[in-house]
Amino acid sequence: MRARFTEAMKEAMRAGDKPRLATVRLIQAALKDKDIEARGAGRGEASEEEILAMLQKMIKQRQESAEIYEKGGRPELAEQERGEIAVITSFLPQQMDEAEVGAAIDAAIAETGAAGIKDMGKVIGALKAKYAGRMDFAKASAMVKAKLAG
């Protein structure tokens, strides 16, 4: 994954694609921060799962920023944030569709033996371990809650 970031940066430089280049540089800076944090905890470099989680966090931050810019009457800044979201999303694995997410949730519920809402943390933990970067956990969380409550 690290090699993909470096290669994307080189391609953006060659193509003169400044917005993409700036976004890839932001990703690399966040990755360096993550590596420093991991070294501080005595683990060496950040794992692939941590990198995927970092990318999802970056996307969520930009979605929130775009929303705030829209409400504040700054559509050009909102559009810039959406452009960054598109670049960051290109590095994530293919996202699961609703049916796949539902099946994964059912499997996780069966696997953890979850019986009610109080077991929701176990189910989400199992999903995050298996499907990091492949599903939107905000939506998945709502689906888990609905299945455990119903």
Contact map, one row per residue, 1 for C-alpha under 8 A:
111110000000000000000000000000000000000000000001000000000000000000000000000000000000000000000000000000000000000000000000000000000000000000000000000000
111111000000000000000000000000000000000000000000000000000000000000000000000000000000000000000000000000000000000000000000000000000000000000000000000000
111111100000000000000000000000000000000000000000000000000000000000000000000000000000000000000000000000000000000000000000000000000000000000000000000000
111111110000000000000000000000000000000000000000000000000000000000000000000000000000000000100000000000000000000000000000000000000000000000000000000000
111111111000000000000001001100000000000000000000000000000000000000000000000000000000000000000000000000000000000000000000000000000000000000000000000000
011111111100000000000000000000000000000000000000000000000000000000000000000000000000000000000000000000000000000000000000000000000000000000000000000000
001111111110000000000000000000000000000000000000000000000000000000000000000000000000000000000000000000000000000000000000000000000000000000000000000000
000111111111000000001001000000000000000000000000000000000000000000000000000000000000000000000000000000000000000000000000000000000000000000000000000000
000011111111100000011001100000000000000000000000000000000000000000000000000000000000000000000000000000000000000000000000000000000000000000000000000000
000001111111110000000000000000000000000000000000000000000000000000000000000000000000000000000000000000000000000000000000000000000000000000000000000000
000000111111111000000000000000000000000000000000000000000000000000000000000000000000000000000000000000000000000000000000000000000000000000000000000000
000000011111111111011000000000000000000000000000000000000000000000000000000000000000000000000000000000000000000000000000000000000000000000000000000000
000000001111111111001000000000000000000000000000000000000000000000000000000000000000000000000000000000000000000000000000000000000000000000000000000000
000000000111111110000000000000000000000000000000000000000000000000000000000000000000000000000000000000000000000000000000000000000000000000000000000000
000000000011111110000000000000000000000000000000000000000000000000000000000000000000000000000000000000000000000000000000000000000000000000000000000000
000000000001111111000000000000000000000000000000000000000000000000000000000000000000000000000000000000000000000000000000000000000000000000000000000000
000000000001111111111000000000000000000000000000000000000000000000000000000000000000000000000000000000000000000000000000000000000000000000000000000000
000000000001100111111100000000000000000000000000000000000000000000000000000000000000000000000000000000000000000000000000000000000000000000000000000000
000000000000000011111110000000000000000000000000000000000000000000000000000000000011000000000000000000000000000000000000000000000000000000000000000000
000000001001000011111111000000000000000000000000000000000000000000000000000000000001001000000000000000000000000000000000000000000000000000000000000000
000000011001100011111111100000000000000000000000000000000000000000000000000000000000000000000000000000000000000000000000000000000000000000000000000000
000000000000000001111111110000000000000000000000000000000000000000000000000000000000000000000000000000000000000000000000000000000000000000000000000000
000000000000000000111111111000000000000000000000000000000000000000000000000000000001001100000000000000000000000000000000000000000000000000000000000000
000010011000000000011111111100000000000000000000000000000000000000000000000000000000001100000000000000000000000000000000000000000000000000000000000000
000000001000000000001111111110000000000000000000000000000000000000000000000000000000000000000000000000000000000000000000000000000000000000000000000000
000000000000000000000111111111000000000000000000000000000000000000000000000000000000000000000000000000000000000000000000000000000000000000000000000000
000010000000000000000011111111100000000000000000000000100000000000000000000000000000000100000000000000000000000000000000000000000000000000000000000000
000010000000000000000001111111110000000000000000000000000000000000000000000000000000000000000000000000000000000000000000000000000000000000000000000000
000000000000000000000000111111111000000000000000000000000000000000000000000000000000000000000000000000000000000000000000000000000000000000000000000000
000000000000000000000000011111111100000000000000000001000000000000000000000000000000000000000000000000000000000000000000000000000000000000000000000000
000000000000000000000000001111111110000000000100001001000000000000000000000000000000000000000000000000000000000000000000000000000000000000000000000000
000000000000000000000000000111111111000000000000000000000000000000000000000000000000000000000000000000000000000000000000000000000000000000000000000000
000000000000000000000000000011111111100000000000000000000000000000000000000000000000000000000000000000000000000000000000000000000000000000000000000000
000000000000000000000000000001111111110000001100001000000000000000000000000000000000000000000000000000000000000000000000000000000000000000000000000000
000000000000000000000000000000111111111000011100000000000000000000000000000000000000000000000000000000000000000000000000000000000000000000000000000000
000000000000000000000000000000011111111100001000000000000000000000000000000000000000000000000000000000000000000000000000000000000000000000000000000000
000000000000000000000000000000001111111110000000000000000000000000000000000000000000000000000000000000000000000000000000000000000000000000000000000000
000000000000000000000000000000000111111111111100000000000000000000000000000000000000000000000000000000000000000000000000000000000000000000000000000000
000000000000000000000000000000000011111111111000000000000000000000000000000000000000000000000000000000000000000000000000000000000000000000000000000000
000000000000000000000000000000000001111111100000000000000000000000000000000000000000000000000000000000000000000000000000000000000000000000000000000000
000000000000000000000000000000000000111111100000000000000000000000000000000000000000000000000000000000000000000000000000000000000000000000000000000000
000000000000000000000000000000000000011111110000000000000000000000000000000000000000000000000000000000000000000000000000000000000000000000000000000000
000000000000000000000000000000000000011111111100000000000000000000000000000000000000000000000000000000000000000000000000000000000000000000000000000000
000000000000000000000000000000000010011001111100000000000000000000000000000000000000000000000000000000000000000000000000000000000000000000000000000000
000000000000000000000000000000000111011000111110000000000000000000000000000000000000000000000000000000000000000000000000000000000000000000000000000000
000000000000000000000000000000100110010000111111011000000000000000000000000000000000000000000000000000000000000000000000000000000000000000000000000000
000000000000000000000000000000000000000000001111111000000000000000000000000000000000000000000000000000000000000000000000000000000000000000000000000000
100000000000000000000000000000000000000000000111111100000000000000000000000000000000000000000000000000000000000000000000000000000000000000000000000000
000000000000000000000000000000000000000000000011111110000000000000000000000000000000000000000000000000000000000000000000000000000001100000000000000000
000000000000000000000000000000000000000000000111111111000000000000000000000000000000000000000000000000000000000000000000000000000000000000000000000000
000000000000000000000000000000100100000000000111111111100000000000000000000000000000000000000000000000000000000000000000000000000000000000000000000000
000000000000000000000000000000000000000000000001111111110000000000000000000000000000000000010000000000000000000000000000000000000001100000000000000000
000000000000000000000000000000000000000000000000111111111000000000000000000000000000000000000000000000000000000000000000000000000001100000000000000000
000000000000000000000000000001100000000000000000011111111100000000000000000000000000000000000000000000000000000000000000000000000000000000000000000000
000000000000000000000000001000000000000000000000001111111110000000000000000000000000000110010000000000000000000000000000000000000000000000000000000000
000000000000000000000000000000000000000000000000000111111111000000000000000000000000000000000000000000000000000000000000000000000000100000000000000000
000000000000000000000000000000000000000000000000000011111111100000000000000000000000000000000000000000000000000000000000000000000000000000000000000000
000000000000000000000000000000000000000000000000000001111111110000000000000000000000000100000000000000000000000000000000000000000000000000000000000000
000000000000000000000000000000000000000000000000000000111111111000000000000000000000100110000000000000000000000000000000000000000000000000000000000000
000000000000000000000000000000000000000000000000000000011111111100000000000000000000000000000000000000000000000000000000000000000000000000000000000000
000000000000000000000000000000000000000000000000000000001111111110000000000000000000000000000000000000000000000000000000000000000000000000000000000000
000000000000000000000000000000000000000000000000000000000111111111000000000000001101100000000000000000000000000000000000000000000000000000000000000000
000000000000000000000000000000000000000000000000000000000011111111100000000000001100100000000000000000000000000000000000000000000000000000000000000000
000000000000000000000000000000000000000000000000000000000001111111110000000000000000000000000000000000000000000000000000000000000000000000000000000000
000000000000000000000000000000000000000000000000000000000000111111111000000001001000000000000000000000000000000000000000000000000000000000000000000000
000000000000000000000000000000000000000000000000000000000000011111111100000011101100000000000000000000000000000000000000000000000000000000000000000000
000000000000000000000000000000000000000000000000000000000000001111111110000001000000000000000000000000000000000000000000000000000000000000000000000000
000000000000000000000000000000000000000000000000000000000000000111111111000001000000000000000000000000000000000000000000000000000000000000000000000000
000000000000000000000000000000000000000000000000000000000000000011111111111011000000000000000000000000000000000000000000000000000000000000000000000000
000000000000000000000000000000000000000000000000000000000000000001111111111001000000000000000000000000000000000000000000000000000000000000000000000000
000000000000000000000000000000000000000000000000000000000000000000111111110000000000000000000000000000000000000000000000000000000000000000000000000000
000000000000000000000000000000000000000000000000000000000000000000011111110000000000000000000000000000000000000000000000000000000000000000000000000000
000000000000000000000000000000000000000000000000000000000000000000001111111000000000000000000000000000000000000000000000000000000000000000000000000000
000000000000000000000000000000000000000000000000000000000000000000001111111111000000000000000000000000000000000000000000000000000000000000000000000000
000000000000000000000000000000000000000000000000000000000000000000001100111111100000000000000000000000000000000000000000000000000000000000000000000000
000000000000000000000000000000000000000000000000000000000000000000000000011111110000000000000000000000000000000000000000000000000000000000000000000000
000000000000000000000000000000000000000000000000000000000000000001001000011111111000000000000000000000000000000000000000000000000000000000000000000000
000000000000000000000000000000000000000000000000000000000000000011111100011111111100000000000000000000000000000000000000000000000000000000000000000000
000000000000000000000000000000000000000000000000000000000000000001000000001111111110000000000000000000000000000000000000000000000000000000000000000000
000000000000000000000000000000000000000000000000000000000000000000000000000111111111000000000000000000000000000000000000000000000000000000000000000000
000000000000000000000000000000000000000000000000000000000000011011000000000011111111100000000000000000000000000000000000000000000000000000000000000000
000000000000000000000000000000000000000000000000000000000000011001000000000001111111110000000000000000000000000000000000000000000000000000000000000000
000000000000000000100000000000000000000000000000000000000000000000000000000000111111111000000000000000000000000000000000000000000000000000000000000000
000000000000000000110010000000000000000000000000000000000000010000000000000000011111111100000000000000000000000000000000000000000000000000000000000000
000000000000000000000000000000000000000000000000000000000010011000000000000000001111111110000000000000000000000000000000000000000000000000000000000000
000000000000000000000000000000000000000000000000000000000000000000000000000000000111111111000000000000000000000000000000000000000000000000000000000000
000000000000000000010011000000000000000000000000000000000000000000000000000000000011111111100000000000000000000000000000000000000000000000000000000000
000000000000000000000011001000000000000000000000000000100110000000000000000000000001111111110000000000000000000000000000000000000000000000000000000000
000000000000000000000000000000000000000000000000000000100010000000000000000000000000111111110000000000000000000000000000000000000000000000000000000000
000000000000000000000000000000000000000000000000000000000000000000000000000000000000011111111000000000000000000000000000000000000000000000000000000000
000100000000000000000000000000000000000000000000000000000000000000000000000000000000001111111000000000000000000000000000000000000000000000000000000000
000000000000000000000000000000000000000000000000000100100000000000000000000000000000000111111110000000000000000000000000000000000000110000000000000000
000000000000000000000000000000000000000000000000000000000000000000000000000000000000000001111110000000000000000000000000000000000000110000000000000000
000000000000000000000000000000000000000000000000000000000000000000000000000000000000000000011111000000000000000000000000000000000000010000000000000000
000000000000000000000000000000000000000000000000000000000000000000000000000000000000000000011111100000000000000000000000000000000000111000000000000000
000000000000000000000000000000000000000000000000000000000000000000000000000000000000000000000111110110000000000000000000000000000000011000000000000000
000000000000000000000000000000000000000000000000000000000000000000000000000000000000000000000011111110000000000000000000000000000000000000000000000000
000000000000000000000000000000000000000000000000000000000000000000000000000000000000000000000001111111000000000000000000000000000000000000000000000000
000000000000000000000000000000000000000000000000000000000000000000000000000000000000000000000000111111100000000000000000000000000000000000000000000000
000000000000000000000000000000000000000000000000000000000000000000000000000000000000000000000001111111110000000000000000000000000000000000000000000000
000000000000000000000000000000000000000000000000000000000000000000000000000000000000000000000001111111111000000000000000000000000000001000010000000000
000000000000000000000000000000000000000000000000000000000000000000000000000000000000000000000000011111111100000000000000000000000000000000000010000000
000000000000000000000000000000000000000000000000000000000000000000000000000000000000000000000000001111111110000000000000000000000000000000000000000000
000000000000000000000000000000000000000000000000000000000000000000000000000000000000000000000000000111111111000000000000000000100000000000000000000000
000000000000000000000000000000000000000000000000000000000000000000000000000000000000000000000000000011111111100000000000001000100000000000010011000000
000000000000000000000000000000000000000000000000000000000000000000000000000000000000000000000000000001111111110000000000000000000000000000000000000000
000000000000000000000000000000000000000000000000000000000000000000000000000000000000000000000000000000111111111000000000000000000000000000000000000000
000000000000000000000000000000000000000000000000000000000000000000000000000000000000000000000000000000011111111100000000001001100000000000000000000000
000000000000000000000000000000000000000000000000000000000000000000000000000000000000000000000000000000001111111111000000001000000000000000000000000000
000000000000000000000000000000000000000000000000000000000000000000000000000000000000000000000000000000000111111111000000000000000000000000000000000000
000000000000000000000000000000000000000000000000000000000000000000000000000000000000000000000000000000000011111111000000000000000000000000000000000000
000000000000000000000000000000000000000000000000000000000000000000000000000000000000000000000000000000000001111111000000011001000000000000000000000000
000000000000000000000000000000000000000000000000000000000000000000000000000000000000000000000000000000000000111111100000000000000000000000000000000000
000000000000000000000000000000000000000000000000000000000000000000000000000000000000000000000000000000000000111111110011011000000000000000000000000100
000000000000000000000000000000000000000000000000000000000000000000000000000000000000000000000000000000000000000011111110000000000000000000000000000100
000000000000000000000000000000000000000000000000000000000000000000000000000000000000000000000000000000000000000001111111000000000000000000000000000110
000000000000000000000000000000000000000000000000000000000000000000000000000000000000000000000000000000000000000000111111000000000000000000000000100110
000000000000000000000000000000000000000000000000000000000000000000000000000000000000000000000000000000000000000000111111100000000000000000000000000000
000000000000000000000000000000000000000000000000000000000000000000000000000000000000000000000000000000000000000001111111111000000000000000000000000000
000000000000000000000000000000000000000000000000000000000000000000000000000000000000000000000000000000000000000001011111111100000000000000000001100100
000000000000000000000000000000000000000000000000000000000000000000000000000000000000000000000000000000000000000000000111111110000000000000000000000000
000000000000000000000000000000000000000000000000000000000000000000000000000000000000000000000000000000000000000101000011111111000000000000000000000000
000000000000000000000000000000000000000000000000000000000000000000000000000000000000000000000000000000001001100101000011111111100000000000000001000000
000000000000000000000000000000000000000000000000000000000000000000000000000000000000000000000000000000000000000000000001111111110000000010001001000000
000000000000000000000000000000000000000000000000000000000000000000000000000000000000000000000000000000000000000000000000111111111000000000000000000000
000000000000000000000000000000000000000000000000000000000000000000000000000000000000000000000000000000000001000100000000011111111100000000000000000000
000000000000000000000000000000000000000000000000000000000000000000000000000000000000000000000000000000011001000000000000001111111111000000000000000000
000000000000000000000000000000000000000000000000000000000000000000000000000000000000000000000000000000000000000000000000000111111111000010000000000000
000000000000000000000000000000000000000000000000000000000000000000000000000000000000000000000000000000000000000000000000000011111111000000000000000000
000000000000000000000000000000000000000000000000000000000000000000000000000000000000000000000000000000000000000000000000000001111111000000000000000000
000000000000000000000000000000000000000000000000000000000000000000000000000000000000000000000000000000000000000000000000000000111111111000000000000000
000000000000000000000000000000000000000000000000100110000000000000000000000000000000000000000000000000000000000000000000000000111111111000000000000000
000000000000000000000000000000000000000000000000100110010000000000000000000000000000000000011010000000000000000000000000000000000011111100000000000000
000000000000000000000000000000000000000000000000000000000000000000000000000000000000000000011111000000000000000000000000000000000011111100000000000000
000000000000000000000000000000000000000000000000000000000000000000000000000000000000000000000011000010000000000000000000000000000011111110010000000000
000000000000000000000000000000000000000000000000000000000000000000000000000000000000000000000000000000000000000000000000000000000000111111110000000000
000000000000000000000000000000000000000000000000000000000000000000000000000000000000000000000000000000000000000000000000000100010000001111111000000000
000000000000000000000000000000000000000000000000000000000000000000000000000000000000000000000000000000000000000000000000000000000000000111111100000000
000000000000000000000000000000000000000000000000000000000000000000000000000000000000000000000000000000000000000000000000000000000000000111111110000000
000000000000000000000000000000000000000000000000000000000000000000000000000000000000000000000000000010001000000000000000000000000000001111111111000000
000000000000000000000000000000000000000000000000000000000000000000000000000000000000000000000000000000000000000000000000000100000000000011111111100000
000000000000000000000000000000000000000000000000000000000000000000000000000000000000000000000000000000000000000000000000000000000000000001111111110000
000000000000000000000000000000000000000000000000000000000000000000000000000000000000000000000000000001001000000000000000000000000000000000111111111000
000000000000000000000000000000000000000000000000000000000000000000000000000000000000000000000000000000001000000000000001001100000000000000011111111100
000000000000000000000000000000000000000000000000000000000000000000000000000000000000000000000000000000000000000000001001000000000000000000001111111110
000000000000000000000000000000000000000000000000000000000000000000000000000000000000000000000000000000000000000000000000000000000000000000000111111111
000000000000000000000000000000000000000000000000000000000000000000000000000000000000000000000000000000000000000000000000000000000000000000000011111111
000000000000000000000000000000000000000000000000000000000000000000000000000000000000000000000000000000000000000001111001000000000000000000000001111111
000000000000000000000000000000000000000000000000000000000000000000000000000000000000000000000000000000000000000000011000000000000000000000000000111111
000000000000000000000000000000000000000000000000000000000000000000000000000000000000000000000000000000000000000000000000000000000000000000000000011111
